[in-house]
Amino acid sequence: AFSPVAFLPKTAGISATPLFACRSNAKKEKIKRNRENMRKFKTTGRKGTTRRKLLKKAQASKARQEESEFISKCFITVPAPNSEDDSKK
């Protein structure tokens, strides 16, 4: 006669849990590989200075020198005009 079991989808005898466990193991292994590769292939910082940095330092020192010369000229004491006339009086 009529059996409702006939209309149910067939399920595999194995549950889906081991598949997810395998998947998480793969993720853990991938993370481990990535860490090892990051350690192996990491780029170290450049030891020397770049040409651009050297040029900027040279420009900065030149500007600093010009500024200090200008400031020193601002504070030079110069006798006032007609000061010789004032001393004779």
PyMOL Python script that loads the backbone (N, CA, C, O; Angstrom):
from pymol import cmd

cmd.read_pdbstr("""\
ATOM      1  N   ALA A   1       0.819  -1.167   0.000  1.00  0.00           N
ATOM      2  CA  ALA A   1       0.000   0.000   0.000  1.00  0.00           C
ATOM      3  C   ALA A   1       0.875   1.247   0.000  1.00  0.00           C
ATOM      4  O   ALA A   1       1.942   1.285  -0.613  1.00  0.00           O
ATOM      5  N   PHE A   2       0.395   2.258   0.700  1.00  0.00           N
ATOM      6  CA  PHE A   2       1.058   3.558   0.693  1.00  0.00           C
ATOM      7  C   PHE A   2       2.006   3.668   1.888  1.00  0.00           C
ATOM      8  O   PHE A   2       1.596   3.477   3.033  1.00  0.00           O
ATOM      9  N   SER A   3       3.275   3.977   1.613  1.00  0.00           N
ATOM     10  CA  SER A   3       4.267   4.093   2.692  1.00  0.00           C
ATOM     11  C   SER A   3       4.892   5.492   2.636  1.00  0.00           C
ATOM     12  O   SER A   3       5.483   5.846   1.616  1.00  0.00           O
ATOM     13  N   PRO A   4       4.781   6.299   3.701  1.00  0.00           N
ATOM     14  CA  PRO A   4       5.355   7.655   3.686  1.00  0.00           C
ATOM     15  C   PRO A   4       6.879   7.642   3.638  1.00  0.00           C
ATOM     16  O   PRO A   4       7.491   8.644   3.267  1.00  0.00           O
ATOM     17  N   VAL A   5       7.481   6.560   3.996  1.00  0.00           N
ATOM     18  CA  VAL A   5       8.943   6.480   3.980  1.00  0.00           C
ATOM     19  C   VAL A   5       9.467   6.545   2.548  1.00  0.00           C
ATOM     20  O   VAL A   5      10.602   6.971   2.335  1.00  0.00           O
ATOM     21  N   ALA A   6       8.689   6.145   1.587  1.00  0.00           N
ATOM     22  CA  ALA A   6       9.120   6.134   0.200  1.00  0.00           C
ATOM     23  C   ALA A   6       9.354   7.543  -0.333  1.00  0.00           C
ATOM     24  O   ALA A   6      10.146   7.729  -1.257  1.00  0.00           O
ATOM     25  N   PHE A   7       8.673   8.542   0.242  1.00  0.00           N
ATOM     26  CA  PHE A   7       8.808   9.913  -0.253  1.00  0.00           C
ATOM     27  C   PHE A   7       9.896  10.710   0.461  1.00  0.00           C
ATOM     28  O   PHE A   7      10.165  11.850   0.082  1.00  0.00           O
ATOM     29  N   LEU A   8      10.516  10.147   1.467  1.00  0.00           N
ATOM     30  CA  LEU A   8      11.595  10.851   2.162  1.00  0.00           C
ATOM     31  C   LEU A   8      12.877  10.736   1.343  1.00  0.00           C
ATOM     32  O   LEU A   8      13.137   9.701   0.729  1.00  0.00           O
ATOM     33  N   PRO A   9      13.670  11.794   1.336  1.00  0.00           N
ATOM     34  CA  PRO A   9      14.926  11.708   0.591  1.00  0.00           C
ATOM     35  C   PRO A   9      15.878  10.736   1.281  1.00  0.00           C
ATOM     36  O   PRO A   9      15.871  10.592   2.503  1.00  0.00           O
ATOM     37  N   LYS A  10      16.690  10.077   0.470  1.00  0.00           N
ATOM     38  CA  LYS A  10      17.643   9.131   1.038  1.00  0.00           C
ATOM     39  C   LYS A  10      18.797   9.924   1.640  1.00  0.00           C
ATOM     40  O   LYS A  10      19.327  10.845   1.018  1.00  0.00           O
ATOM     41  N   THR A  11      19.169   9.556   2.841  1.00  0.00           N
ATOM     42  CA  THR A  11      20.306  10.202   3.497  1.00  0.00           C
ATOM     43  C   THR A  11      21.451   9.216   3.517  1.00  0.00           C
ATOM     44  O   THR A  11      21.256   8.003   3.589  1.00  0.00           O
ATOM     45  N   ALA A  12      22.619   9.752   3.454  1.00  0.00           N
ATOM     46  CA  ALA A  12      23.793   8.883   3.501  1.00  0.00           C
ATOM     47  C   ALA A  12      23.925   8.332   4.904  1.00  0.00           C
ATOM     48  O   ALA A  12      23.473   8.950   5.867  1.00  0.00           O
ATOM     49  N   GLY A  13      24.540   7.180   5.017  1.00  0.00           N
ATOM     50  CA  GLY A  13      24.721   6.566   6.326  1.00  0.00           C
ATOM     51  C   GLY A  13      25.709   7.343   7.180  1.00  0.00           C
ATOM     52  O   GLY A  13      25.716   7.193   8.401  1.00  0.00           O
ATOM     53  N   ILE A  14      26.556   8.182   6.550  1.00  0.00           N
ATOM     54  CA  ILE A  14      27.564   8.958   7.284  1.00  0.00           C
ATOM     55  C   ILE A  14      26.998  10.348   7.543  1.00  0.00           C
ATOM     56  O   ILE A  14      26.393  10.958   6.661  1.00  0.00           O
ATOM     57  N   SER A  15      27.197  10.833   8.742  1.00  0.00           N
ATOM     58  CA  SER A  15      26.688  12.173   9.059  1.00  0.00           C
ATOM     59  C   SER A  15      27.645  13.225   8.493  1.00  0.00           C
ATOM     60  O   SER A  15      28.749  12.904   8.053  1.00  0.00           O
ATOM     61  N   ALA A  16      27.208  14.476   8.511  1.00  0.00           N
ATOM     62  CA  ALA A  16      28.003  15.567   7.946  1.00  0.00           C
ATOM     63  C   ALA A  16      29.077  16.048   8.913  1.00  0.00           C
ATOM     64  O   ALA A  16      29.951  16.822   8.522  1.00  0.00           O
ATOM     65  N   THR A  17      29.030  15.612  10.153  1.00  0.00           N
ATOM     66  CA  THR A  17      29.974  16.104  11.152  1.00  0.00           C
ATOM     67  C   THR A  17      31.429  15.831  10.783  1.00  0.00           C
ATOM     68  O   THR A  17      32.245  16.746  10.895  1.00  0.00           O
ATOM     69  N   PRO A  18      31.798  14.644  10.358  1.00  0.00           N
ATOM     70  CA  PRO A  18      33.210  14.429  10.012  1.00  0.00           C
ATOM     71  C   PRO A  18      33.676  15.312   8.860  1.00  0.00           C
ATOM     72  O   PRO A  18      34.850  15.679   8.800  1.00  0.00           O
ATOM     73  N   LEU A  19      32.773  15.657   7.948  1.00  0.00           N
ATOM     74  CA  LEU A  19      33.166  16.534   6.852  1.00  0.00           C
ATOM     75  C   LEU A  19      33.569  17.906   7.381  1.00  0.00           C
ATOM     76  O   LEU A  19      34.561  18.480   6.934  1.00  0.00           O
ATOM     77  N   PHE A  20      32.807  18.425   8.324  1.00  0.00           N
ATOM     78  CA  PHE A  20      33.135  19.726   8.893  1.00  0.00           C
ATOM     79  C   PHE A  20      34.422  19.649   9.698  1.00  0.00           C
ATOM     80  O   PHE A  20      35.203  20.601   9.703  1.00  0.00           O
ATOM     81  N   ALA A  21      34.657  18.536  10.377  1.00  0.00           N
ATOM     82  CA  ALA A  21      35.894  18.375  11.133  1.00  0.00           C
ATOM     83  C   ALA A  21      37.087  18.387  10.184  1.00  0.00           C
ATOM     84  O   ALA A  21      38.113  19.001  10.475  1.00  0.00           O
ATOM     85  N   CYS A  22      36.949  17.719   9.069  1.00  0.00           N
ATOM     86  CA  CYS A  22      38.013  17.692   8.071  1.00  0.00           C
ATOM     87  C   CYS A  22      38.279  19.105   7.556  1.00  0.00           C
ATOM     88  O   CYS A  22      39.420  19.509   7.336  1.00  0.00           O
ATOM     89  N   ARG A  23      37.190  19.834   7.374  1.00  0.00           N
ATOM     90  CA  ARG A  23      37.308  21.197   6.865  1.00  0.00           C
ATOM     91  C   ARG A  23      38.048  22.087   7.857  1.00  0.00           C
ATOM     92  O   ARG A  23      38.898  22.887   7.466  1.00  0.00           O
ATOM     93  N   SER A  24      37.721  21.944   9.155  1.00  0.00           N
ATOM     94  CA  SER A  24      38.402  22.775  10.150  1.00  0.00           C
ATOM     95  C   SER A  24      39.861  22.368  10.270  1.00  0.00           C
ATOM     96  O   SER A  24      40.721  23.215  10.516  1.00  0.00           O
ATOM     97  N   ASN A  25      40.155  21.071  10.099  1.00  0.00           N
ATOM     98  CA  ASN A  25      41.556  20.642  10.102  1.00  0.00           C
ATOM     99  C   ASN A  25      42.310  21.275   8.944  1.00  0.00           C
ATOM    100  O   ASN A  25      43.457  21.696   9.098  1.00  0.00           O
ATOM    101  N   ALA A  26      41.670  21.341   7.789  1.00  0.00           N
ATOM    102  CA  ALA A  26      42.305  21.958   6.623  1.00  0.00           C
ATOM    103  C   ALA A  26      42.587  23.432   6.893  1.00  0.00           C
ATOM    104  O   ALA A  26      43.634  23.955   6.511  1.00  0.00           O
ATOM    105  N   LYS A  27      41.643  24.095   7.553  1.00  0.00           N
ATOM    106  CA  LYS A  27      41.842  25.512   7.873  1.00  0.00           C
ATOM    107  C   LYS A  27      43.015  25.684   8.827  1.00  0.00           C
ATOM    108  O   LYS A  27      43.843  26.579   8.656  1.00  0.00           O
ATOM    109  N   LYS A  28      43.079  24.810   9.842  1.00  0.00           N
ATOM    110  CA  LYS A  28      44.177  24.898  10.808  1.00  0.00           C
ATOM    111  C   LYS A  28      45.521  24.660  10.124  1.00  0.00           C
ATOM    112  O   LYS A  28      46.508  25.338  10.413  1.00  0.00           O
ATOM    113  N   GLU A  29      45.543  23.691   9.217  1.00  0.00           N
ATOM    114  CA  GLU A  29      46.780  23.419   8.495  1.00  0.00           C
ATOM    115  C   GLU A  29      47.173  24.602   7.614  1.00  0.00           C
ATOM    116  O   GLU A  29      48.352  24.936   7.497  1.00  0.00           O
ATOM    117  N   LYS A  30      46.179  25.228   7.000  1.00  0.00           N
ATOM    118  CA  LYS A  30      46.459  26.378   6.140  1.00  0.00           C
ATOM    119  C   LYS A  30      47.005  27.538   6.965  1.00  0.00           C
ATOM    120  O   LYS A  30      47.946  28.214   6.550  1.00  0.00           O
ATOM    121  N   ILE A  31      46.413  27.764   8.129  1.00  0.00           N
ATOM    122  CA  ILE A  31      46.894  28.828   9.013  1.00  0.00           C
ATOM    123  C   ILE A  31      48.343  28.559   9.403  1.00  0.00           C
ATOM    124  O   ILE A  31      49.173  29.468   9.414  1.00  0.00           O
ATOM    125  N   LYS A  32      48.636  27.303   9.721  1.00  0.00           N
ATOM    126  CA  LYS A  32      49.999  26.921  10.104  1.00  0.00           C
ATOM    127  C   LYS A  32      50.969  27.167   8.946  1.00  0.00           C
ATOM    128  O   LYS A  32      52.055  27.711   9.144  1.00  0.00           O
ATOM    129  N   ARG A  33      50.567  26.759   7.728  1.00  0.00           N
ATOM    130  CA  ARG A  33      51.422  26.982   6.556  1.00  0.00           C
ATOM    131  C   ARG A  33      51.654  28.467   6.317  1.00  0.00           C
ATOM    132  O   ARG A  33      52.768  28.893   6.010  1.00  0.00           O
ATOM    133  N   ASN A  34      50.594  29.245   6.463  1.00  0.00           N
ATOM    134  CA  ASN A  34      50.732  30.689   6.253  1.00  0.00           C
ATOM    135  C   ASN A  34      51.701  31.298   7.250  1.00  0.00           C
ATOM    136  O   ASN A  34      52.523  32.139   6.886  1.00  0.00           O
ATOM    137  N   ARG A  35      51.609  30.877   8.514  1.00  0.00           N
ATOM    138  CA  ARG A  35      52.527  31.394   9.535  1.00  0.00           C
ATOM    139  C   ARG A  35      53.971  31.051   9.191  1.00  0.00           C
ATOM    140  O   ARG A  35      54.864  31.894   9.279  1.00  0.00           O
ATOM    141  N   GLU A  36      54.183  29.790   8.797  1.00  0.00           N
ATOM    142  CA  GLU A  36      55.543  29.363   8.445  1.00  0.00           C
ATOM    143  C   GLU A  36      56.073  30.165   7.261  1.00  0.00           C
ATOM    144  O   GLU A  36      57.225  30.598   7.262  1.00  0.00           O
ATOM    145  N   ASN A  37      55.228  30.361   6.250  1.00  0.00           N
ATOM    146  CA  ASN A  37      55.669  31.112   5.077  1.00  0.00           C
ATOM    147  C   ASN A  37      55.902  32.580   5.400  1.00  0.00           C
ATOM    148  O   ASN A  37      56.828  33.193   4.869  1.00  0.00           O
ATOM    149  N   MET A  38      55.069  33.147   6.268  1.00  0.00           N
ATOM    150  CA  MET A  38      55.280  34.539   6.656  1.00  0.00           C
ATOM    151  C   MET A  38      56.632  34.681   7.346  1.00  0.00           C
ATOM    152  O   MET A  38      57.368  35.637   7.100  1.00  0.00           O
ATOM    153  N   ARG A  39      56.950  33.727   8.208  1.00  0.00           N
ATOM    154  CA  ARG A  39      58.224  33.763   8.916  1.00  0.00           C
ATOM    155  C   ARG A  39      59.380  33.563   7.935  1.00  0.00           C
ATOM    156  O   ARG A  39      60.421  34.212   8.045  1.00  0.00           O
ATOM    157  N   LYS A  40      59.184  32.659   6.981  1.00  0.00           N
ATOM    158  CA  LYS A  40      60.256  32.318   6.046  1.00  0.00           C
ATOM    159  C   LYS A  40      60.517  33.446   5.055  1.00  0.00           C
ATOM    160  O   LYS A  40      61.669  33.763   4.759  1.00  0.00           O
ATOM    161  N   PHE A  41      59.451  34.049   4.542  1.00  0.00           N
ATOM    162  CA  PHE A  41      59.588  35.022   3.463  1.00  0.00           C
ATOM    163  C   PHE A  41      59.380  36.463   3.904  1.00  0.00           C
ATOM    164  O   PHE A  41      59.168  37.339   3.065  1.00  0.00           O
ATOM    165  N   LYS A  42      59.437  36.720   5.199  1.00  0.00           N
ATOM    166  CA  LYS A  42      59.181  38.098   5.625  1.00  0.00           C
ATOM    167  C   LYS A  42      60.307  39.012   5.158  1.00  0.00           C
ATOM    168  O   LYS A  42      61.472  38.615   5.115  1.00  0.00           O
ATOM    169  N   THR A  43      59.943  40.232   4.813  1.00  0.00           N
ATOM    170  CA  THR A  43      60.926  41.193   4.339  1.00  0.00           C
ATOM    171  C   THR A  43      61.435  41.971   5.532  1.00  0.00           C
ATOM    172  O   THR A  43      60.659  42.434   6.368  1.00  0.00           O
ATOM    173  N   THR A  44      62.732  42.109   5.600  1.00  0.00           N
ATOM    174  CA  THR A  44      63.312  42.878   6.693  1.00  0.00           C
ATOM    175  C   THR A  44      63.368  44.332   6.272  1.00  0.00           C
ATOM    176  O   THR A  44      63.375  44.641   5.081  1.00  0.00           O
ATOM    177  N   GLY A  45      63.407  45.209   7.234  1.00  0.00           N
ATOM    178  CA  GLY A  45      63.470  46.629   6.926  1.00  0.00           C
ATOM    179  C   GLY A  45      64.787  46.970   6.252  1.00  0.00           C
ATOM    180  O   GLY A  45      65.805  46.319   6.488  1.00  0.00           O
ATOM    181  N   ARG A  46      64.760  47.977   5.425  1.00  0.00           N
ATOM    182  CA  ARG A  46      65.978  48.363   4.716  1.00  0.00           C
ATOM    183  C   ARG A  46      66.971  48.935   5.707  1.00  0.00           C
ATOM    184  O   ARG A  46      66.621  49.745   6.565  1.00  0.00           O
ATOM    185  N   LYS A  47      68.199  48.507   5.579  1.00  0.00           N
ATOM    186  CA  LYS A  47      69.248  48.940   6.508  1.00  0.00           C
ATOM    187  C   LYS A  47      69.710  50.354   6.174  1.00  0.00           C
ATOM    188  O   LYS A  47      69.852  51.188   7.068  1.00  0.00           O
ATOM    189  N   GLY A  48      69.943  50.624   4.911  1.00  0.00           N
ATOM    190  CA  GLY A  48      70.479  51.913   4.511  1.00  0.00           C
ATOM    191  C   GLY A  48      69.384  52.934   4.265  1.00  0.00           C
ATOM    192  O   GLY A  48      68.196  52.613   4.247  1.00  0.00           O
ATOM    193  N   THR A  49      69.815  54.170   4.077  1.00  0.00           N
ATOM    194  CA  THR A  49      68.847  55.219   3.769  1.00  0.00           C
ATOM    195  C   THR A  49      68.674  55.293   2.252  1.00  0.00           C
ATOM    196  O   THR A  49      69.599  55.003   1.493  1.00  0.00           O
ATOM    197  N   THR A  50      67.504  55.676   1.838  1.00  0.00           N
ATOM    198  CA  THR A  50      67.217  55.773   0.413  1.00  0.00           C
ATOM    199  C   THR A  50      67.744  57.098  -0.133  1.00  0.00           C
ATOM    200  O   THR A  50      68.027  58.029   0.622  1.00  0.00           O
ATOM    201  N   ARG A  51      67.868  57.164  -1.435  1.00  0.00           N
ATOM    202  CA  ARG A  51      68.357  58.383  -2.076  1.00  0.00           C
ATOM    203  C   ARG A  51      67.405  59.541  -1.802  1.00  0.00           C
ATOM    204  O   ARG A  51      67.832  60.677  -1.595  1.00  0.00           O
ATOM    205  N   ARG A  52      66.117  59.239  -1.805  1.00  0.00           N
ATOM    206  CA  ARG A  52      65.111  60.279  -1.555  1.00  0.00           C
ATOM    207  C   ARG A  52      65.278  60.865  -0.155  1.00  0.00           C
ATOM    208  O   ARG A  52      65.192  62.077   0.040  1.00  0.00           O
ATOM    209  N   LYS A  53      65.521  59.972   0.825  1.00  0.00           N
ATOM    210  CA  LYS A  53      65.705  60.438   2.195  1.00  0.00           C
ATOM    211  C   LYS A  53      66.954  61.307   2.307  1.00  0.00           C
ATOM    212  O   LYS A  53      66.945  62.328   2.995  1.00  0.00           O
ATOM    213  N   LEU A  54      68.026  60.902   1.632  1.00  0.00           N
ATOM    214  CA  LEU A  54      69.264  61.682   1.667  1.00  0.00           C
ATOM    215  C   LEU A  54      69.048  63.068   1.071  1.00  0.00           C
ATOM    216  O   LEU A  54      69.532  64.062   1.612  1.00  0.00           O
ATOM    217  N   LEU A  55      68.314  63.136  -0.053  1.00  0.00           N
ATOM    218  CA  LEU A  55      68.043  64.432  -0.676  1.00  0.00           C
ATOM    219  C   LEU A  55      67.211  65.320   0.244  1.00  0.00           C
ATOM    220  O   LEU A  55      67.463  66.519   0.362  1.00  0.00           O
ATOM    221  N   LYS A  56      66.209  64.710   0.899  1.00  0.00           N
ATOM    222  CA  LYS A  56      65.366  65.493   1.811  1.00  0.00           C
ATOM    223  C   LYS A  56      66.181  66.009   2.989  1.00  0.00           C
ATOM    224  O   LYS A  56      65.995  67.146   3.423  1.00  0.00           O
ATOM    225  N   LYS A  57      67.093  65.172   3.514  1.00  0.00           N
ATOM    226  CA  LYS A  57      67.939  65.609   4.629  1.00  0.00           C
ATOM    227  C   LYS A  57      68.833  66.760   4.199  1.00  0.00           C
ATOM    228  O   LYS A  57      69.013  67.722   4.946  1.00  0.00           O
ATOM    229  N   ALA A  58      69.397  66.669   2.997  1.00  0.00           N
ATOM    230  CA  ALA A  58      70.262  67.734   2.489  1.00  0.00           C
ATOM    231  C   ALA A  58      69.473  69.033   2.327  1.00  0.00           C
ATOM    232  O   ALA A  58      69.951  70.107   2.692  1.00  0.00           O
ATOM    233  N   GLN A  59      68.259  68.924   1.776  1.00  0.00           N
ATOM    234  CA  GLN A  59      67.416  70.114   1.617  1.00  0.00           C
ATOM    235  C   GLN A  59      67.078  70.724   2.968  1.00  0.00           C
ATOM    236  O   GLN A  59      67.114  71.944   3.131  1.00  0.00           O
ATOM    237  N   ALA A  60      66.751  69.880   3.931  1.00  0.00           N
ATOM    238  CA  ALA A  60      66.371  70.371   5.254  1.00  0.00           C
ATOM    239  C   ALA A  60      67.545  71.067   5.928  1.00  0.00           C
ATOM    240  O   ALA A  60      67.369  72.116   6.549  1.00  0.00           O
ATOM    241  N   SER A  61      68.741  70.493   5.813  1.00  0.00           N
ATOM    242  CA  SER A  61      69.900  71.122   6.454  1.00  0.00           C
ATOM    243  C   SER A  61      70.230  72.454   5.784  1.00  0.00           C
ATOM    244  O   SER A  61      70.615  73.412   6.455  1.00  0.00           O
ATOM    245  N   LYS A  62      70.079  72.515   4.452  1.00  0.00           N
ATOM    246  CA  LYS A  62      70.330  73.772   3.739  1.00  0.00           C
ATOM    247  C   LYS A  62      69.325  74.842   4.181  1.00  0.00           C
ATOM    248  O   LYS A  62      69.701  75.985   4.443  1.00  0.00           O
ATOM    249  N   ALA A  63      68.051  74.462   4.260  1.00  0.00           N
ATOM    250  CA  ALA A  63      67.019  75.412   4.688  1.00  0.00           C
ATOM    251  C   ALA A  63      67.261  75.852   6.129  1.00  0.00           C
ATOM    252  O   ALA A  63      67.071  77.020   6.469  1.00  0.00           O
ATOM    253  N   ARG A  64      67.684  74.906   6.977  1.00  0.00           N
ATOM    254  CA  ARG A  64      67.950  75.239   8.377  1.00  0.00           C
ATOM    255  C   ARG A  64      69.122  76.221   8.485  1.00  0.00           C
ATOM    256  O   ARG A  64      69.092  77.145   9.298  1.00  0.00           O
ATOM    257  N   GLN A  65      70.149  76.012   7.660  1.00  0.00           N
ATOM    258  CA  GLN A  65      71.311  76.899   7.674  1.00  0.00           C
ATOM    259  C   GLN A  65      70.919  78.302   7.206  1.00  0.00           C
ATOM    260  O   GLN A  65      71.311  79.295   7.819  1.00  0.00           O
ATOM    261  N   GLU A  66      70.149  78.381   6.123  1.00  0.00           N
ATOM    262  CA  GLU A  66      69.710  79.696   5.625  1.00  0.00           C
ATOM    263  C   GLU A  66      68.872  80.421   6.668  1.00  0.00           C
ATOM    264  O   GLU A  66      69.010  81.629   6.858  1.00  0.00           O
ATOM    265  N   GLU A  67      67.997  79.672   7.344  1.00  0.00           N
ATOM    266  CA  GLU A  67      67.149  80.266   8.378  1.00  0.00           C
ATOM    267  C   GLU A  67      67.988  80.793   9.536  1.00  0.00           C
ATOM    268  O   GLU A  67      67.735  81.885  10.046  1.00  0.00           O
ATOM    269  N   SER A  68      68.982  80.018   9.948  1.00  0.00           N
ATOM    270  CA  SER A  68      69.820  80.461  11.072  1.00  0.00           C
ATOM    271  C   SER A  68      70.646  81.686  10.687  1.00  0.00           C
ATOM    272  O   SER A  68      70.854  82.579  11.509  1.00  0.00           O
ATOM    273  N   GLU A  69      71.122  81.731   9.428  1.00  0.00           N
ATOM    274  CA  GLU A  69      71.852  82.916   8.968  1.00  0.00           C
ATOM    275  C   GLU A  69      70.951  84.142   8.979  1.00  0.00           C
ATOM    276  O   GLU A  69      71.372  85.223   9.392  1.00  0.00           O
ATOM    277  N   PHE A  70      69.718  83.977   8.525  1.00  0.00           N
ATOM    278  CA  PHE A  70      68.773  85.092   8.502  1.00  0.00           C
ATOM    279  C   PHE A  70      68.485  85.596   9.915  1.00  0.00           C
ATOM    280  O   PHE A  70      68.474  86.801  10.166  1.00  0.00           O
ATOM    281  N   ILE A  71      68.252  84.659  10.830  1.00  0.00           N
ATOM    282  CA  ILE A  71      67.955  85.045  12.212  1.00  0.00           C
ATOM    283  C   ILE A  71      69.158  85.742  12.837  1.00  0.00           C
ATOM    284  O   ILE A  71      69.001  86.726  13.559  1.00  0.00           O
ATOM    285  N   SER A  72      70.357  85.235  12.563  1.00  0.00           N
ATOM    286  CA  SER A  72      71.549  85.870  13.140  1.00  0.00           C
ATOM    287  C   SER A  72      71.726  87.284  12.587  1.00  0.00           C
ATOM    288  O   SER A  72      72.157  88.185  13.306  1.00  0.00           O
ATOM    289  N   LYS A  73      71.392  87.476  11.305  1.00  0.00           N
ATOM    290  CA  LYS A  73      71.492  88.817  10.726  1.00  0.00           C
ATOM    291  C   LYS A  73      70.462  89.759  11.332  1.00  0.00           C
ATOM    292  O   LYS A  73      70.704  90.962  11.429  1.00  0.00           O
ATOM    293  N   CYS A  74      69.322  89.227  11.737  1.00  0.00           N
ATOM    294  CA  CYS A  74      68.282  90.063  12.331  1.00  0.00           C
ATOM    295  C   CYS A  74      68.741  90.657  13.660  1.00  0.00           C
ATOM    296  O   CYS A  74      68.357  91.774  14.008  1.00  0.00           O
ATOM    297  N   PHE A  75      69.552  89.924  14.391  1.00  0.00           N
ATOM    298  CA  PHE A  75      69.922  90.358  15.735  1.00  0.00           C
ATOM    299  C   PHE A  75      71.322  90.955  15.825  1.00  0.00           C
ATOM    300  O   PHE A  75      71.842  91.152  16.924  1.00  0.00           O
ATOM    301  N   ILE A  76      71.934  91.244  14.681  1.00  0.00           N
ATOM    302  CA  ILE A  76      73.245  91.900  14.708  1.00  0.00           C
ATOM    303  C   ILE A  76      73.023  93.346  15.127  1.00  0.00           C
ATOM    304  O   ILE A  76      72.151  94.037  14.600  1.00  0.00           O
ATOM    305  N   THR A  77      73.833  93.791  16.089  1.00  0.00           N
ATOM    306  CA  THR A  77      73.695  95.185  16.536  1.00  0.00           C
ATOM    307  C   THR A  77      74.572  96.062  15.651  1.00  0.00           C
ATOM    308  O   THR A  77      75.784  95.874  15.549  1.00  0.00           O
ATOM    309  N   VAL A  78      73.935  96.993  15.037  1.00  0.00           N
ATOM    310  CA  VAL A  78      74.613  97.924  14.144  1.00  0.00           C
ATOM    311  C   VAL A  78      74.439  99.305  14.750  1.00  0.00           C
ATOM    312  O   VAL A  78      73.363  99.649  15.238  1.00  0.00           O
ATOM    313  N   PRO A  79      75.484 100.076  14.717  1.00  0.00           N
ATOM    314  CA  PRO A  79      75.315 101.432  15.257  1.00  0.00           C
ATOM    315  C   PRO A  79      74.244 102.197  14.472  1.00  0.00           C
ATOM    316  O   PRO A  79      74.139 102.073  13.252  1.00  0.00           O
ATOM    317  N   ALA A  80      73.479 102.964  15.178  1.00  0.00           N
ATOM    318  CA  ALA A  80      72.403 103.718  14.556  1.00  0.00           C
ATOM    319  C   ALA A  80      73.001 104.756  13.613  1.00  0.00           C
ATOM    320  O   ALA A  80      74.125 105.215  13.816  1.00  0.00           O
ATOM    321  N   PRO A  81      72.243 105.123  12.581  1.00  0.00           N
ATOM    322  CA  PRO A  81      72.760 106.163  11.678  1.00  0.00           C
ATOM    323  C   PRO A  81      72.942 107.480  12.440  1.00  0.00           C
ATOM    324  O   PRO A  81      72.183 107.802  13.355  1.00  0.00           O
ATOM    325  N   ASN A  82      73.959 108.221  12.040  1.00  0.00           N
ATOM    326  CA  ASN A  82      74.296 109.501  12.671  1.00  0.00           C
ATOM    327  C   ASN A  82      74.710 109.310  14.126  1.00  0.00           C
ATOM    328  O   ASN A  82      74.574 110.239  14.922  1.00  0.00           O
ATOM    329  N   SER A  83      75.200 108.157  14.490  1.00  0.00           N
ATOM    330  CA  SER A  83      75.611 107.945  15.879  1.00  0.00           C
ATOM    331  C   SER A  83      76.916 108.675  16.164  1.00  0.00           C
ATOM    332  O   SER A  83      77.168 109.056  17.307  1.00  0.00           O
ATOM    333  N   GLU A  84      77.765 108.880  15.133  1.00  0.00           N
ATOM    334  CA  GLU A  84      79.010 109.613  15.332  1.00  0.00           C
ATOM    335  C   GLU A  84      78.700 111.070  15.656  1.00  0.00           C
ATOM    336  O   GLU A  84      79.403 111.695  16.450  1.00  0.00           O
ATOM    337  N   ASP A  85      77.654 111.609  15.047  1.00  0.00           N
ATOM    338  CA  ASP A  85      77.264 112.981  15.306  1.00  0.00           C
ATOM    339  C   ASP A  85      76.797 113.124  16.744  1.00  0.00           C
ATOM    340  O   ASP A  85      77.084 114.138  17.381  1.00  0.00           O
ATOM    341  N   ASP A  86      76.074 112.123  17.283  1.00  0.00           N
ATOM    342  CA  ASP A  86      75.561 112.190  18.643  1.00  0.00           C
ATOM    343  C   ASP A  86      76.700 112.128  19.656  1.00  0.00           C
ATOM    344  O   ASP A  86      76.619 112.755  20.712  1.00  0.00           O
ATOM    345  N   SER A  87      77.733 111.400  19.355  1.00  0.00           N
ATOM    346  CA  SER A  87      78.832 111.267  20.310  1.00  0.00           C
ATOM    347  C   SER A  87      79.664 112.547  20.363  1.00  0.00           C
ATOM    348  O   SER A  87      80.284 112.820  21.391  1.00  0.00           O
ATOM    349  N   LYS A  88      79.700 113.343  19.287  1.00  0.00           N
ATOM    350  CA  LYS A  88      80.461 114.586  19.260  1.00  0.00           C
ATOM    351  C   LYS A  88      79.772 115.681  20.049  1.00  0.00           C
ATOM    352  O   LYS A  88      80.444 116.604  20.511  1.00  0.00           O
ATOM    353  N   LYS A  89      78.478 115.621  20.223  1.00  0.00           N
ATOM    354  CA  LYS A  89      77.740 116.703  20.873  1.00  0.00           C
ATOM    355  C   LYS A  89      78.005 116.778  22.293  1.00  0.00           C
ATOM    356  O   LYS A  89      77.456 117.639  22.979  1.00  0.00           O
TER     357      LYS A  89
END
""", "prot")
cmd.dss("prot")
cmd.show_as("cartoon", "prot")
cmd.util.cbc("prot")
cmd.orient("prot")
